[in-house]
Amino acid sequence: MAIKYIPEPFRIKVVEPLRMLTREERETKIEEAKYNVFNLRGEDCYIDLLTDSGTNAMSQNQWGGLMVGDEAYAGANSYFKLVEAGKDIFNYGCIQPVHQGRAAEKVVFPILLEKGKYAISNMFFDTTRAHVELAGARAVDCVVEEAKDPITRAKFKGNMDVEKLEKLINELGPENVGLVVMTVTNNSAGGQPVSIKNMRETSEVCKKYNILLDIDSARFAENAYFIKRDEEGYADKSIKEIVRELFSYGDLFTMSAKKDGIVNMGGLIGVKDADTPLLLPIRANCISYEGFFTYGGLNGRDLEVLSIGLYESIDESYLAYRIGQMEYLAAKLDDAGIAYQSPVGGHGVFIDAKHMFPEIPYYEFPGQTLAIELYKEAGIRACDIGSYMLGNDPDTKKQLKSEFEFTRLAVPRRVYTQAHFDVVADALVAVKERARDIKRGYRITWEPPMLRHFQAHLAPAE
Ligand SMILES: *Cc1c(COP(=O)(O)O)cnc(C)c1O
């Protein structure tokens, strides 16, 4: 273990007590939850790594910001402060708040997509894919091959396969491709970053065929940190300079601010061109679905704290500490021979559950099986990023086979300490020691038609 934990660049002022249930209680709870971790109560989870979305701890400046949030229905001060922060950090002409990432998708995608059209991404996040499909279009993933091999270390495993992208555009017909979506970092591939070079090359292809490039930018700051650390020519640039360059290659962005915005609720839409014809339809959809365009479904105080959080997220010492947490946990897994998407990404550690449980087939969901075992072992809540999450083919209704079977340990920002990571590592080692005896996974006993993993019921496969 060569990696040292980077001390928190903050100290703790408010605490939230945690409680560990007994093993017997945990076994009952997960059975009562129909083996779906989304059905567990938060208070029954000792370490909650279900998601890094909206689970962040705010700073004293943000808590202070709540008090000065302006609740005017139209034209609140907090709105203008957020728009200024967005314009400054991303260098985009139009900034529209919405209540979360999927709201940005719901507002923007129907303007650009319709039946018969395609959207191509390095990898679609689940709600992003759902909103492409709800707009009537089809979502196609186009990630580089190395992303699909968790064991092989490579830089920028989140990248778009640019050659394949151009081929796909020609096969589908450029007029049928409504949108290219670059997800930074690439969540579904394990929080893997996208390089500036890849972003530039993707934007060149989009320009050549006159297709808009949307940056799905929930983790823009973490991505910028990886560029600074790993991409040639960026070591001496500030995070803000890198963010601005990264975004200069896109035409618009849709953002869940619940991640790198370091808030509990919020989202943004940005359009680079200040005179964009998209502004009117975006505002019209926003008013219909979210609320008047100067609050976008958020409280004035939410707008205020987001404008602060965006700046805190591009602080380099914070990012070094944050990515350092992932590397600390990953180093412990290396010692134990536990495979994960490597090198670790920005917002969590994605355990290779196929490697842990080689005998469990994709249709019995190895990633979900490991999530259940971790809950039983130590009250840790994680989730499946694999075939269980991917779901069924929308045409044939058959179970799709995912490229990976991950169990995602997503790390909330500024919430857990080094000792919590030790508990997580010990639990994984304990599960690994009995993994040989776990030969069967889970089957679905009930599922809704879309985004099933949030609600489905499961039972042990027999
Ligand atoms: C979280 C996320 C979304 C959806 O955002 P919500 O705020 O959860 O609605 C979209 N894309 C990516 C890459 C995400 O990580």
The ligand as an SDF file (V2000), in Angstrom:
LIG
                    3D

 15 15  0  0  0  0  0  0  0  0999 V2000
  -26.7870   12.1280  -12.5060 C   0  0  0  0  0  0  0  0  0  0  0  0
  -26.6060   12.2130  -13.9630 C   0  0  0  0  0  0  0  0  0  0  0  0
  -27.6470   12.6260  -14.7940 C   0  0  0  0  0  0  0  0  0  0  0  0
  -29.0500   12.8970  -14.2950 C   0  0  0  0  0  0  0  0  0  0  0  0
  -29.0710   13.8780  -13.3390 O   0  0  0  0  0  0  0  0  0  0  0  0
  -30.1120   13.9330  -12.1200 P   0  0  0  0  0  0  0  0  0  0  0  0
  -29.6950   15.1520  -11.3940 O   0  0  0  0  0  0  0  0  0  0  0  0
  -29.9470   12.6830  -11.3310 O   0  0  0  0  0  0  0  0  0  0  0  0
  -31.4700   14.0370  -12.7120 O   0  0  0  0  0  0  0  0  0  0  0  0
  -27.3690   12.7400  -16.1500 C   0  0  0  0  0  0  0  0  0  0  0  0
  -26.1710   12.4360  -16.6350 N   0  0  0  0  0  0  0  0  0  0  0  0
  -25.1470   12.0240  -15.8710 C   0  0  0  0  0  0  0  0  0  0  0  0
  -23.8310   11.7130  -16.4780 C   0  0  0  0  0  0  0  0  0  0  0  0
  -25.3330   11.8850  -14.5050 C   0  0  0  0  0  0  0  0  0  0  0  0
  -24.3210   11.4490  -13.7460 O   0  0  0  0  0  0  0  0  0  0  0  0
  1  2  1  0
  2  3  1  0
  2 14  2  0
  3  4  1  0
  3 10  2  0
  4  5  1  0
  5  6  1  0
  6  7  2  0
  6  8  1  0
  6  9  1  0
 10 11  1  0
 11 12  2  0
 12 13  1  0
 12 14  1  0
 14 15  1  0
M  END
$$$$
